[in-house]
Amino acid sequence: MQKTCPARAETRFGYGVKQAKKYRQLYWMMAPFMLCFAVFTIVPVLVSIFFSFTRFNVLQPPVFIGLDNYARLFLDDPIFLKAVKNTLLLAVITGPFGYIFSFLMAWMLCELPPKLRAFLTVVFYAPSISGNAYVIFTQLFSGDAYGFINSRLLNLGLISEPILWLRDEKYMMLIVILVSLWMSLGVGFLSFIAGLQGVEKAQYEAAEVDGVKNRWQELWYITLPNMIPQLLFGAVMSVTNSLAVADVTVALNGFPSTNYATHTIINHLNDYGIIRLEMGYACAIAVLLFFLMLFINKAVQRMLGKVGT
Amino acid sequence: MKKEKVKLTKNQKKIRRIARQAARKEKKLHHSAFSRLITKGRSNRSIAGSVALLLFLFVLSLLMLFPVVFMVSNAFKPINELFIFPPRLFVIQPTLDNFYDLIELLADSLVPFSRYLFNTLLIVLTGSVGHILLSCMAAFPLAKFRFPGCKTINSIVLMSLMFSTAVTAVPNYVMMSYFHLVDTYWAVILPAFSMSLGLFLMKNFMEQVPTALIDAASIDGASYFGMLWRVVMPAVKPAWITLFIVSFQSLWGATGGNFIYTENLKPLPAMLNQLTGSGVARTGVVAATSLLMFIVPVVLFMISQSNVLETMATSGIKE
């Protein structure tokens, strides 16, 4: 850079400082948000990493214990391993299915006339908008004969006694997956709808002339490549949400759930962070979850880069 | 006639056939409003496929709607219908009894209902307005200027979308207690100020605002704040409506959980959770309250849907 413009006898760093001075006001504009963001997002992540190497109960100062927390997690805590297994199982099923489901729904909605589309968008988005609408499933799947599902099955003669949907290990995970899928049409879904409407009509017309035969080809060759940014955004939302299931299991299966059958990593984190006040241990869980989320997100993004090729 | 047909070469026949097929297709396409509706006038869409998709969509939407319908109808069921066997999806004799019961119950509570409502409204409004203002101020430089550090900030914000807030819950509590914010509204409001999703959406939307507009303002001698306030803010109205909706949704359901202990300061959902926990006798009241909690964000979304979708069109992650 110095060779090409010898008149500017400053280093890159000096140039940067000069630019920074020029845009001084902009930094002040960003300051309030960035301050909050740093205090409540960035610093907590760093503090988490620090605490994860300590024994800390909030009342006494933290004691450095090296990797003991991590060793304990993997070697001495079968419930944590079960939580990891449950979380991954949930994420592997609800993540991709929820993602594809929301894309397909968005795609089909876009075929509809605007009024109907607007109505159905609300219908599909509603479950994920409202904080805890999923509580209704406790009544649908209630364990006594008065539960909606049980009563129907009993009347049909398919079962002879009510099933404890939310307390029996055999069914708990299934119900949580079902409810998560019900709630999976969230912000990503909206992004898909908006993205689909943004694809230029001319491209479809051109494709029609060029011999794209059916809607599936249209989807693969025109729609998807046009929507890669939205697909990436939706993937981030879907991965993050599917790894963060916690409130649903508490509402449906109680805390802790029967034999920890639907115990997730965040349930485990809350158990140690809020109930047992072993903050160091809880932070070790949080740090692992943090890296797990980042890693899976990056991997999924790499995969999506290949869409439409 | 017969002679003529014989005279046609193979090629000519083929061309005629194709022309006939095209004409038939055209006729079929524009035959009725219905078929035009589902094929969007494009020849490469089969009507059968469209009908199948519509049917599939219809069935799925019924499945999705089912729990919602159950919830709505529960709220209007009299007590004998709530415990009828077998339970029914639709209410037979709708009544507002559950809502009256709720009002009666709330009139007797130690902390008046209006206080809970006030707490929630205060948290939601302060949180959302602050979030919108702060993220607009932070998004504008990131969207429109290239200054040292902008790339780093962008990638940190993008990264923070990739993990949920549950990860930072424990140190957040420690931070709150360090700043003596535990048991105040601020413990719920302040973290909401800096939701990275809002900044991300706002930044992407602001990138669309023509740079020429900003340059013009700059030539007129506007400060950066002036540009943001007079030029950019009016142009990004859909985005701040969206941010309001997003932060409303997250704050409306906030119970204050681990941060607020004083009953006077607790928001509405905390109180409703107490009701929910009070057993079978309150089934009707719980149904009524769940409906109320559900309906407010849904209605808000319905009103602002077009704005939200306009914002979401720019929500993509570009690499």
Boltz contact constraints between the chains, C-beta under 6 A:
constraints:
  - contact:
      token1: [A, 16]
      token2: [B, 148]
      max_distance: 6.0
  - contact:
      token1: [A, 19]
      token2: [B, 147]
      max_distance: 6.0
  - contact:
      token1: [A, 19]
      token2: [B, 148]
      max_distance: 6.0
  - contact:
      token1: [A, 20]
      token2: [B, 148]
      max_distance: 6.0
  - contact:
      token1: [A, 23]
      token2: [B, 147]
      max_distance: 6.0
  - contact:
      token1: [A, 25]
      token2: [B, 224]
      max_distance: 6.0
  - contact:
      token1: [A, 26]
      token2: [B, 141]
      max_distance: 6.0
  - contact:
      token1: [A, 26]
      token2: [B, 145]
      max_distance: 6.0
  - contact:
      token1: [A, 26]
      token2: [B, 147]
      max_distance: 6.0
  - contact:
      token1: [A, 26]
      token2: [B, 224]
      max_distance: 6.0
  - contact:
      token1: [A, 29]
      token2: [B, 137]
      max_distance: 6.0
  - contact:
      token1: [A, 29]
      token2: [B, 141]
      max_distance: 6.0
  - contact:
      token1: [A, 30]
      token2: [B, 138]
      max_distance: 6.0
  - contact:
      token1: [A, 30]
      token2: [B, 141]
      max_distance: 6.0
  - contact:
      token1: [A, 32]
      token2: [B, 134]
      max_distance: 6.0
  - contact:
      token1: [A, 33]
      token2: [B, 134]
      max_distance: 6.0
  - contact:
      token1: [A, 33]
      token2: [B, 135]
      max_distance: 6.0
  - contact:
      token1: [A, 33]
      token2: [B, 138]
      max_distance: 6.0
  - contact:
      token1: [A, 33]
      token2: [B, 194]
      max_distance: 6.0
  - contact:
      token1: [A, 36]
      token2: [B, 193]
      max_distance: 6.0
  - contact:
      token1: [A, 36]
      token2: [B, 194]
      max_distance: 6.0
  - contact:
      token1: [A, 37]
      token2: [B, 194]
      max_distance: 6.0
  - contact:
      token1: [A, 40]
      token2: [B, 191]
      max_distance: 6.0
  - contact:
      token1: [A, 40]
      token2: [B, 194]
      max_distance: 6.0
  - contact:
      token1: [A, 41]
      token2: [B, 160]
      max_distance: 6.0
  - contact:
      token1: [A, 44]
      token2: [B, 168]
      max_distance: 6.0
  - contact:
      token1: [A, 44]
      token2: [B, 171]
      max_distance: 6.0
  - contact:
      token1: [A, 44]
      token2: [B, 172]
      max_distance: 6.0
  - contact:
      token1: [A, 47]
      token2: [B, 171]
      max_distance: 6.0
  - contact:
      token1: [A, 48]
      token2: [B, 171]
      max_distance: 6.0
  - contact:
      token1: [A, 108]
      token2: [B, 53]
      max_distance: 6.0
  - contact:
      token1: [A, 108]
      token2: [B, 57]
      max_distance: 6.0
  - contact:
      token1: [A, 118]
      token2: [B, 305]
      max_distance: 6.0
  - contact:
      token1: [A, 120]
      token2: [B, 61]
      max_distance: 6.0
  - contact:
      token1: [A, 122]
      token2: [B, 302]
      max_distance: 6.0
  - contact:
      token1: [A, 123]
      token2: [B, 61]
      max_distance: 6.0
  - contact:
      token1: [A, 123]
      token2: [B, 65]
      max_distance: 6.0
  - contact:
      token1: [A, 124]
      token2: [B, 64]
      max_distance: 6.0
  - contact:
      token1: [A, 126]
      token2: [B, 298]
      max_distance: 6.0
  - contact:
      token1: [A, 129]
      token2: [B, 249]
      max_distance: 6.0
  - contact:
      token1: [A, 129]
      token2: [B, 297]
      max_distance: 6.0
  - contact:
      token1: [A, 129]
      token2: [B, 298]
      max_distance: 6.0
  - contact:
      token1: [A, 129]
      token2: [B, 301]
      max_distance: 6.0
  - contact:
      token1: [A, 130]
      token2: [B, 294]
      max_distance: 6.0
  - contact:
      token1: [A, 130]
      token2: [B, 297]
      max_distance: 6.0
  - contact:
      token1: [A, 131]
      token2: [B, 253]
      max_distance: 6.0
  - contact:
      token1: [A, 133]
      token2: [B, 294]
      max_distance: 6.0
  - contact:
      token1: [A, 136]
      token2: [B, 67]
      max_distance: 6.0
  - contact:
      token1: [A, 136]
      token2: [B, 70]
      max_distance: 6.0
  - contact:
      token1: [A, 136]
      token2: [B, 71]
      max_distance: 6.0
  - contact:
      token1: [A, 148]
      token2: [B, 87]
      max_distance: 6.0
  - contact:
      token1: [A, 151]
      token2: [B, 86]
      max_distance: 6.0
  - contact:
      token1: [A, 151]
      token2: [B, 87]
      max_distance: 6.0
  - contact:
      token1: [A, 155]
      token2: [B, 86]
      max_distance: 6.0
  - contact:
      token1: [A, 190]
      token2: [B, 312]
      max_distance: 6.0
  - contact:
      token1: [A, 191]
      token2: [B, 312]
      max_distance: 6.0
  - contact:
      token1: [A, 191]
      token2: [B, 315]
      max_distance: 6.0
  - contact:
      token1: [A, 194]
      token2: [B, 309]
      max_distance: 6.0
  - contact:
      token1: [A, 194]
      token2: [B, 312]
      max_distance: 6.0
  - contact:
      token1: [A, 194]
      token2: [B, 313]
      max_distance: 6.0
  - contact:
      token1: [A, 198]
      token2: [B, 313]
      max_distance: 6.0
  - contact:
      token1: [A, 208]
      token2: [B, 42]
      max_distance: 6.0
  - contact:
      token1: [A, 208]
      token2: [B, 44]
      max_distance: 6.0
  - contact:
      token1: [A, 212]
      token2: [B, 44]
      max_distance: 6.0
  - contact:
      token1: [A, 213]
      token2: [B, 44]
      max_distance: 6.0
  - contact:
      token1: [A, 214]
      token2: [B, 44]
      max_distance: 6.0
  - contact:
      token1: [A, 215]
      token2: [B, 45]
      max_distance: 6.0
  - contact:
      token1: [A, 229]
      token2: [B, 316]
      max_distance: 6.0
  - contact:
      token1: [A, 229]
      token2: [B, 317]
      max_distance: 6.0
  - contact:
      token1: [A, 229]
      token2: [B, 318]
      max_distance: 6.0
  - contact:
      token1: [A, 230]
      token2: [B, 316]
      max_distance: 6.0
  - contact:
      token1: [A, 232]
      token2: [B, 317]
      max_distance: 6.0
  - contact:
      token1: [A, 233]
      token2: [B, 315]
      max_distance: 6.0
  - contact:
      token1: [A, 233]
      token2: [B, 316]
      max_distance: 6.0
  - contact:
      token1: [A, 233]
      token2: [B, 317]
      max_distance: 6.0
  - contact:
      token1: [A, 236]
      token2: [B, 161]
      max_distance: 6.0
  - contact:
      token1: [A, 236]
      token2: [B, 162]
      max_distance: 6.0
  - contact:
      token1: [A, 240]
      token2: [B, 162]
      max_distance: 6.0
  - contact:
      token1: [A, 240]
      token2: [B, 164]
      max_distance: 6.0
  - contact:
      token1: [A, 244]
      token2: [B, 164]
      max_distance: 6.0
  - contact:
      token1: [A, 244]
      token2: [B, 166]
      max_distance: 6.0
  - contact:
      token1: [A, 266]
      token2: [B, 166]
      max_distance: 6.0
  - contact:
      token1: [A, 273]
      token2: [B, 170]
      max_distance: 6.0
  - contact:
      token1: [A, 279]
      token2: [B, 170]
      max_distance: 6.0
  - contact:
      token1: [A, 282]
      token2: [B, 170]
      max_distance: 6.0
  - contact:
      token1: [A, 283]
      token2: [B, 170]
      max_distance: 6.0
  - contact:
      token1: [A, 286]
      token2: [B, 167]
      max_distance: 6.0
  - contact:
      token1: [A, 289]
      token2: [B, 167]
      max_distance: 6.0
  - contact:
      token1: [A, 290]
      token2: [B, 163]
      max_distance: 6.0
  - contact:
      token1: [A, 290]
      token2: [B, 167]
      max_distance: 6.0
  - contact:
      token1: [A, 293]
      token2: [B, 162]
      max_distance: 6.0
  - contact:
      token1: [A, 293]
      token2: [B, 163]
      max_distance: 6.0
  - contact:
      token1: [A, 294]
      token2: [B, 162]
      max_distance: 6.0
  - contact:
      token1: [A, 297]
      token2: [B, 162]
      max_distance: 6.0
